[in-house]
Amino acid sequence: MILIIFSTNPLILPTLRRRQKNGTNPNSTSGFVIPSAGALDEGNIVIGDGEIMIFQDQLIAPLGDIIVEEGGTLILRGTEIAFNHTGYYEHGILLKNNSTLEIHDSRITGLGNLYFFRAQGATITVDNSTFWRTHAICGNTTRVTIWGSHIWALHCLNQTTVDAEDADLSYLLLMGDSSARVAGSRMIEVILYDRSHVSVSDTELRFIFYFDDGTATIMNCTYEDEIRFVPKLCDLTILVYDEETAEPVPAVGVCLNRSWGDGVTIAHTGDDGAASFRDVEEGGYMVQLVEDGYEPLSVQISVLNETQRETFHITRMSAEVEEPLGSENPPIRALEPLLFAAALIFLSLGVVFRKSVKGFIGGLR
């Protein structure tokens, strides 16, 4: 189903930088008009699966949210959406998996407070338009294409891809293997987390911040500084004592690995019960202690100080099982059926083995 909503009320939209097409004046606003406020403002606006909703030359002041369900499409042409709620992020736009949003020569803003914009696995095209007063959050392989538009803040998560050209993109944040290409644009900051990557060319910007393993390719750009946040390195000492005697336990295997299972380091305690780890990045770790004759121990710790000591006590394994009074070897009796079955298997295997040997010898004769 395709629903087209348009107006003939001759109120002109605010002038935007327009993409020149077919020889038209790039600054012309001819043909882009809006009606009086409140065209569609009753509760949520929902575009369902398989539906296409087109707003042409509209001024929309929603009382609720704009929701594009999976498989739905929302197209804005010459339209302004103005959220006027009083609560912080009270209302906004939600794009679900496999949904589509196209914004042409339009504007989305918040009048009184910030609105939310969340996209999951969606396809977004922003052409000669403005996103203002929101942190647009795009995740789960969302694909974003931007041309000649002004976007305040764009957060890209979980392999989201961005292709931006001739854009005013104030803040761009990339996380979780997301990537972006920005060309001929104007920016304030690029912030890179995890293994994200950005390629920036012919662009004016101020700062590039690197966290984790984020990378950037900068070509023919003017910027003030690149700032790399290197994690603090710490010296960690693990002390291991006997739980019963409180004496140091030597030769204990100490395994230190990140809480998410990355980067395993192994050391052994000396005669003083100490194992040392140098230049350990601050953060959460799992400590595992293993030694013959002792119960294994696993403990999660946080390494935060430049010099840090952690003390653990390990418990000896029981050498024998004590028997309750008035009973005669109850643990052995409990195992008797298993031992008897094992003996039968052993004897039967012996018979088979002897017969096989006899057959083999008989064949040689």
Residue pairs with C-beta under 8 A, 6 or more apart in sequence:
1 50
1 51
1 52
2 51
2 52
2 53
2 54
3 51
3 52
3 53
3 54
4 54
4 56
5 39
5 40
5 53
5 54
5 55
5 56
5 58
6 55
6 56
6 57
6 58
7 33
7 34
7 35
7 39
7 56
7 57
7 58
8 33
8 57
9 33
9 34
9 35
9 36
10 33
11 33
11 34
11 35
11 36
11 59
12 29
12 32
12 33
12 34
13 29
13 32
13 33
13 34
13 78
13 80
13 105
13 107
14 80
14 107
15 27
15 29
16 29
16 105
16 107
16 128
16 129
16 130
17 26
17 27
17 128
17 148
18 24
18 25
18 26
18 27
18 28
18 29
18 105
18 128
18 148
19 26
19 127
19 128
19 147
19 148
20 26
31 57
31 78
32 57
32 77
32 78
32 105
33 57
33 78
34 57
34 58
34 59
34 78
34 79
34 80
35 57
35 58
35 59
36 59
37 59
37 61
37 82
38 61
39 58
39 59
39 60
40 58
40 60
40 62
41 60
41 61
41 62
41 63
42 63
43 63
43 64
44 62
44 64
44 65
44 66
44 67
45 53
45 60
45 62
45 64
45 65
45 66
45 67
46 67
46 69
47 53
47 67
47 68
47 69
47 72
47 73
47 74
47 99
48 69
48 71
48 72
49 69
49 70
49 71
49 72
50 71
50 72
51 69
51 72
51 73
52 72
52 73
52 75
53 72
53 73
53 74
53 75
54 75
54 76
54 77
55 74
55 75
55 76
55 77
55 79
56 77
56 78
56 79
57 77
57 78
57 79
58 78
58 79
58 80
59 79
59 80
59 82
60 79
60 80
60 81
60 82
61 81
61 82
61 83
61 84
62 81
62 83
62 91
63 91
64 91
65 91
65 92
65 93
65 94
66 74
66 81
66 92
66 93
66 94
67 93
67 94
67 96
68 74
68 93
68 94
68 95
68 96
68 99
68 100
68 101
68 122
69 96
69 99
70 96
70 97
70 98
70 99
71 98
71 99
72 96
72 99
72 100
73 99
73 100
73 101
73 102
74 99
74 100
74 101
74 102
75 101
75 102
75 104
76 102
76 103
76 104
76 106
76 108
76 129
77 104
77 105
77 106
78 104
78 105
78 106
79 106
79 107
80 106
80 107
80 108
80 109
81 106
81 107
81 108
81 109
82 109
82 110
82 111
83 91
83 92
83 109
83 110
83 111
83 113
83 115
84 110
84 111
84 112
85 91
85 110
85 112
85 113
85 115
86 112
86 113
87 113
88 113
88 114
89 113
89 114
89 115
89 116
90 113
90 115
91 115
91 116
92 115
92 116
92 117
92 118
92 134
93 101
93 108
93 115
93 116
93 117
93 118
94 116
94 118
94 119
95 101
95 118
95 119
95 120
95 122
95 124
95 142
96 120
96 121
96 122
97 120
97 121
97 122
97 140
98 121
98 122
99 119
99 121
99 122
99 123
100 122
100 123
100 124
101 119
101 122
101 123
101 124
101 125
102 124
102 125
102 127
103 124
103 125
103 126
103 127
103 129
103 149
104 125
104 127
104 128
104 129
105 127
105 128
105 129
106 129
106 130
107 129
107 130
107 132
108 117
108 129
108 130
108 131
108 132
108 134
109 130
109 131
109 132
109 133
110 132
110 133
110 134
113 133
114 133
114 134
114 135
115 133
115 134
116 134
116 135
116 137
117 131
117 134
117 135
117 136
117 137
118 137
118 138
118 139
119 136
119 137
119 138
119 139
119 142
120 139
120 140
120 142
121 139
121 140
121 141
121 142
122 138
122 142
122 143
123 142
123 143
124 138
124 142
124 143
124 144
124 145
125 145
126 144
126 145
126 146
126 147
126 149
126 151
127 147
127 148
127 149
128 147
128 148
128 149
129 149
129 150
130 149
130 150
130 151
131 149
131 150
131 151
131 152
132 150
132 152
133 152
134 152
134 153
135 152
135 153
135 155
136 151
136 152
136 153
136 154
136 155
137 155
137 157
138 144
138 154
138 155
138 156
138 157
138 160
139 156
139 157
139 158
139 160
139 176
140 157
140 158
140 159
140 160
141 158
141 159
141 160
141 161
142 156
142 160
142 161
143 160
143 161
144 154
144 156
144 160
144 161
144 162
144 163
144 164
145 162
145 163
145 164
146 162
146 163
146 164
146 165
146 167
146 169
147 164
147 165
147 166
147 167
148 165
148 166
148 167
149 167
149 168
150 167
150 168
151 167
151 168
151 169
151 170
152 170
152 171
153 170
153 171
153 172
153 173
154 162
154 169
154 171
154 172
154 173
155 173
155 175
156 162
156 172
156 173
156 174
156 175
156 178
156 180
156 196
157 175
157 176
157 178
158 175
158 176
158 177
158 178
159 176
159 177
159 178
159 179
160 174
160 178
161 178
161 179
161 180
162 172
162 178
162 179
162 180
162 181
162 182
163 180
163 181
164 180
164 181
164 182
164 183
164 185
165 182
165 183
165 184
165 185
166 183
166 184
166 185
167 182
167 185
167 186
168 185
168 186
168 187
169 182
169 185
169 186
169 187
170 187
170 188
170 189
171 187
171 188
171 189
171 191
172 180
172 182
172 187
172 189
172 190
172 191
172 198
173 190
173 191
173 193
174 180
174 190
174 191
174 192
174 193
174 196
174 197
174 198
174 214
175 193
175 194
175 196
176 193
176 194
176 196
177 194
177 195
177 196
178 196
179 196
179 197
179 198
179 199
180 197
180 198
180 199
181 198
181 199
182 190
182 198
182 199
182 200
182 201
182 203
183 200
183 201
183 202
183 203
184 201
184 202
184 203
185 203
185 204
186 203
186 204
186 205
187 200
187 203
187 204
187 205
187 206
188 205
188 206
188 207
189 205
189 206
189 207
189 208
189 209
190 198
190 200
190 205
190 207
190 208
190 209
190 216
191 209
191 211
192 198
192 208
192 209
192 210
192 211
192 212
192 214
192 215
192 216
193 211
193 212
193 214
194 211
194 212
194 213
194 214
195 212
195 213
195 214
195 215
196 214
196 215
197 214
197 215
197 216
197 217
198 215
198 216
198 217
199 216
199 217
199 219
200 216
200 217
200 218
200 219
200 221
201 218
201 219
201 220
201 221
202 219
202 220
202 221
203 221
204 221
204 222
204 223
205 221
205 222
205 223
206 223
206 224
206 225
207 223
207 224
207 225
207 226
207 227
208 216
208 218
208 223
208 225
208 226
208 227
209 227
209 229
210 216
210 226
210 227
210 228
210 229
211 229
216 226
218 226
231 281
231 282
231 283
232 281
232 282
232 306
233 279
233 280
233 281
233 282
233 306
234 279
234 280
234 281
234 282
234 303
234 304
234 305
234 306
234 307
234 308
235 276
235 277
235 278
235 279
235 280
235 306
235 307
235 308
236 256
236 276
236 277
236 280
236 303
236 308
236 309
236 310
237 274
237 275
237 276
237 277
237 308
237 309
237 310
238 254
238 256
238 267
238 269
238 274
238 275
238 276
238 277
238 287
238 289
238 310
238 312
239 248
239 269
239 273
239 274
239 309
239 310
239 311
239 312
240 248
240 249
240 252
240 254
240 269
240 273
240 274
240 275
240 289
240 291
240 311
240 312
240 313
240 314
241 247
241 248
241 249
241 273
241 311
241 312
241 313
241 314
242 248
242 249
242 313
242 314
242 316
243 313
243 314
243 315
243 316
244 315
244 316
246 313
247 273
248 269
248 271
248 272
248 273
248 274
249 269
249 273
249 291
249 294
249 314
250 269
250 270
250 271
250 272
250 273
251 268
251 269
251 291
252 268
252 269
252 273
252 275
252 289
252 290
252 291
252 294
252 314
253 266
253 268
253 289
253 290
253 291
254 266
254 267
254 268
254 269
254 275
254 287
254 288
254 289
255 264
255 265
255 266
255 286
255 287
255 288
255 289
255 290
256 264
256 265
256 266
256 267
256 277
256 280
256 285
256 286
256 287
257 263
257 264
257 265
257 285
257 286
257 288
258 283
258 284
258 285
258 286
259 283
259 284
259 285
259 286
259 300
265 277
265 280
267 275
267 276
267 277
268 275
269 275
280 303
281 303
282 303
282 304
283 302
283 303
284 300
284 301
284 302
284 303
285 300
285 301
285 302
285 303
286 298
286 299
286 300
286 301
287 298
287 299
287 300
287 301
287 310
287 312
288 296
288 297
288 298
289 296
289 297
289 298
289 312
289 314
290 296
291 314
293 316
293 317
294 314
294 315
294 316
294 317
295 314
295 315
295 316
295 317
297 312
297 314
299 312
301 310
321 331
323 329
323 330
323 331
324 330
